[in-house]
Amino acid sequence: MALWLTKQRAMGGPVFGSTDKFEGLGIFFDTYKNNRPGVTFPYVMAMLGDGKTSYDKDTDGKDQELAGCSARGIRGASIPTKARLTYFQDKSLKLELQHKSADEWTFCFETSGITIPSVSYLGFSAETGELSDDFDIITVETKNLYETQSAEGTRLEVNPDKGKKKASPRVKAERREGGGWGWFFVKIVALILVGGGAYVGWTWYKSNKRHSRFD
């Protein structure tokens, strides 16, 4: 099976069911060994395609490998297997696997100086050879690791571990200021309503008093 972050949209082809000579990143979860002595399979590897270089299936991409690791136990695991790919733009790329036990992440590889096309398509593909495996993708989750700007213009920080957005202290201060102005306007409206009510009450009282004088 393969995970893709490429400049082109998905097209069928000979590389794990997708096109060859791609531009971008390919992560290959290879469960069948063709010809790669000294490497334990299943094997997970990354390839950074330049749009010109072909993936050599006969050597399991040995010369095209950017980084990789053996993942013995990923087949027939007792838990749903997971992969966590972390990319900091133009800085680093890290892959972790979870297949031994729940909530236990195993380091696979990390490499620096990686540039993925700024506009990339995320995709998945698979291909069988002499032997077949069954891959079921249950969920796919993406998160932004950088600071983002909210619709209201407040700065939000993202926690990469939990994926939950938390407001920075500066945002809380801005919110408190906004609440102060809101409370000020509420008090002004309340004062106007009270004043208007007092005026109506006083007018009604004078009118009743005038009528009682003539009765």
C-alpha positions in Angstrom: 0.0 0.0 0.0 1.2 3.6 -0.6 0.4 7.0 0.8 0.9 9.9 -1.6 1.4 13.6 -1.3 2.0 14.6 -4.9 1.6 17.6 -7.2 -0.5 15.5 -9.6 -3.9 14.0 -9.1 -4.0 10.2 -8.6 -3.7 8.1 -11.7 -3.3 4.3 -12.0 0.1 2.9 -12.7 2.8 0.4 -11.8 4.0 1.8 -8.5 1.8 0.3 -5.8 -1.1 0.9 -8.1 -0.3 4.5 -8.9 1.7 6.4 -11.5 5.5 6.3 -11.9 7.7 9.4 -12.2 5.6 11.3 -9.7 6.5 14.7 -8.2 6.1 14.8 -4.4 6.2 12.2 -1.6 5.4 8.6 -1.6 5.3 6.4 1.6 5.3 2.7 0.7 4.2 0.0 3.1 5.8 -3.0 1.3 4.8 -6.4 2.6 6.4 -8.5 -0.2 10.2 -8.8 -0.7 11.3 -8.9 -4.3 15.1 -8.6 -4.2 16.6 -6.7 -1.3 19.1 -8.7 0.7 19.7 -7.8 4.3 16.4 -6.1 4.8 13.5 -7.5 6.9 10.1 -7.2 5.4 7.4 -5.8 5.8 9.4 -2.6 5.1 8.2 1.0 5.1 10.1 3.5 3.0 9.8 7.1 1.7 10.6 8.3 -1.8 10.8 11.9 -2.8 9.9 12.0 -6.5 11.2 14.7 -8.9 8.9 13.9 -11.7 11.6 12.2 -13.7 13.0 9.3 -11.6 11.3 5.9 -11.8 10.7 3.6 -8.9 12.6 0.3 -9.3 10.2 -2.4 -8.3 12.8 -5.2 -8.9 15.0 -3.9 -6.1 12.1 -2.7 -3.9 13.1 1.0 -4.5 16.5 0.6 -2.9 18.2 3.3 -4.9 15.2 5.7 -4.6 14.8 5.4 -0.9 14.9 8.6 1.1 14.5 6.9 4.5 12.8 3.8 5.8 12.5 1.1 8.5 11.5 -2.6 8.9 8.1 -3.0 10.4 7.9 -6.7 11.5 4.6 -7.4 13.1 2.6 -4.9 11.0 0.9 -7.8 9.3 -1.6 -9.7 11.4 -1.3 -7.2 14.3 -3.6 -7.6 17.2 -4.6 -3.9 17.1 -5.6 -1.6 14.2 -2.2 -0.4 12.9 -1.6 3.4 12.6 1.0 5.6 10.9 1.7 9.2 12.0 3.5 11.4 9.5 4.7 14.8 10.7 6.0 17.3 8.2 7.4 20.8 9.0 7.6 22.7 5.7 11.1 22.7 4.2 12.5 21.4 7.6 11.8 17.8 8.5 9.7 14.7 7.9 9.1 12.1 10.5 7.2 8.8 10.4 6.0 6.8 13.4 4.1 3.5 13.5 1.7 2.0 16.0 1.3 -1.8 15.5 2.7 -3.4 18.7 0.2 -2.1 21.3 -2.4 0.6 21.6 -1.0 4.1 22.2 2.6 2.9 21.7 4.3 4.7 18.9 7.4 3.2 17.3 9.9 5.5 15.6 10.5 4.7 11.9 12.5 7.5 10.5 13.2 11.2 10.5 14.9 13.2 7.8 15.6 17.0 7.3 15.7 19.4 4.4 12.5 18.0 2.8 10.4 20.0 0.5 6.9 18.8 -0.6 5.0 20.7 -3.2 3.0 23.5 -1.5 -0.1 22.4 -3.2 -0.3 18.6 -2.9 -3.0 15.9 -3.3 -3.3 13.3 -0.6 -4.1 9.8 -1.9 -3.8 6.1 -1.2 -3.3 3.2 -3.6 -2.4 -0.5 -3.4 -1.3 -3.3 -5.7 -1.0 -7.1 -5.4 1.7 -9.3 -6.9 2.1 -13.1 -6.4 0.8 -12.8 -2.9 -2.1 -10.6 -1.7 -2.8 -8.6 1.5 -5.9 -6.9 2.7 -5.6 -3.2 3.6 -8.6 -1.4 5.0 -8.3 2.3 5.6 -10.5 3.1 8.6 -9.8 6.8 9.2 -7.6 9.5 7.9 -6.9 12.6 10.1 -4.9 15.7 9.3 -3.9 18.5 11.6 -2.1 21.9 11.2 1.0 22.2 13.4 1.5 25.9 12.7 -0.2 28.9 14.2 -3.4 29.9 12.4 -5.5 33.0 12.1 -9.1 32.7 13.2 -12.0 34.4 11.4 -12.2 37.0 14.2 -8.5 37.9 13.7 -7.3 36.3 17.0 -4.2 34.2 17.1 -4.7 30.5 17.8 -2.0 28.0 18.8 -2.3 24.3 17.8 -1.3 21.4 20.1 0.1 18.7 17.8 -0.4 16.0 20.4 -4.1 16.5 21.0 -5.0 18.4 17.9 -7.0 20.9 19.9 -6.8 24.7 19.5 -6.0 26.7 22.5 -6.1 30.5 22.7 -2.9 32.2 23.7 -2.7 34.6 26.7 -2.9 37.5 24.3 -6.1 36.2 22.8 -7.6 35.8 26.3 -6.7 39.4 27.0 -8.3 40.5 23.8 -11.4 38.6 24.6 -11.6 40.2 28.1 -11.4 43.6 26.5 -14.1 42.7 24.0 -16.3 41.5 27.0 -15.6 44.9 28.8 -16.9 46.9 25.9 -19.9 44.6 25.5 -20.7 45.0 29.2 -20.4 48.8 28.8 -23.0 48.8 26.0 -25.3 46.6 28.0 -25.2 49.0 30.9 -25.9 52.0 28.6 -28.9 50.2 27.1 -30.2 49.2 30.6 -29.8 52.9 31.7 -31.8 54.1 28.7 -34.5 51.5 29.4 -34.7 52.5 33.1 -34.8 56.2 32.2 -37.5 55.6 29.6 -39.5 53.5 32.1 -39.3 56.3 34.8 -40.4 58.9 32.3 -43.5 56.8 31.2 -44.3 56.2 34.9 -44.1 59.9 35.8 -46.3 60.9 32.8 -48.9 58.3 33.8 -48.8 59.5 37.4 -49.3 63.2 36.4 -52.2 62.2 34.1 -54.0 60.2 36.8 -53.5 63.1 39.3 -55.0 65.6 36.9 -58.1 63.4 36.3 -58.6 62.8 40.0 -58.7 66.6 40.6 -61.6 67.0 38.2 -63.6 64.1 39.6 
